[in-house]
Amino acid sequence: MLYLWVKALHIVSVVCWFAGLFYLPRLFVYHAMSDDQTSRDRFAVMERKLYRGIMLPSMVATLIFGIWMLALNPGLFSGGGWLHAKLTLVVLLIAYHHICGAQLKRFARGENQRSHVFYRWFNEFPVLLLLAIVVLVVVKPF
């Protein structure tokens, strides 16, 4: 029963984390398009609050509950390569999260050099990772 509670909390944490991973780059799109200081300041505050208040705690909770699930059920590691592939994608997701954090700092310093078009494409990366992770977890293709 404990495993199911931990799994439920893991899923909720993942949903919250991905909400931020989808929304922050969208804020970057609008921030890059803004042409007045008031808007840029407002976006910087929104980005910082989203990153620190939602994304970071959600990522930490996702990792804690995920590791806890593995500790409760270490047999998952011998169930095929799907888990190893999923964990590799999670590492990429963590890297993306930190790249978002670095970009947030560039915006806050007024040093953004990228266009809104770049951020529109940048915003698609977590979608691809989510798709691959869900397929690996549900289908377990290998």
C-alpha positions, 0 to 999 in steps of 0.5 A: 500500500505504501508503494501506491501512495509513493507512486501517486505522489510521484505522479502528482510531482511529475505533473507539477514539474512538467507544468512548469517546464511547459510554461517557463519557456512560454514565458521566455517567448513573451519576455523575448518579445517584450519591448518595454522595461515594465513588461520585462520586469514583470516577466522576470518576476513571474519566471523567478517565482515559477522556477523557484516556487513550483518547478524546483520543489516539484523536481525535487519531489519527483526525484525523492518519490521516484528514488523511494519507489525504486527503493521499495521495489528494486526488482524494477531494475531487472524488468528490462531496459525500459527503466534505464532508458527512462532514467536516462531521459530523466537526466536529460530533463534535469539538464533541461530544467537547469538550462531553463534556470540559467536562461532565467538568470540571463533574462533577469540580467537583461542579457538575453540574446535569443529571439522568441522563435528560438524559445518557441522551439526550445519549448518543444523539447520537454514535450518530446521527453514526456512522450518518450517517458510515458511510452517507456513506462506504460508500454515497456517496449524492451 
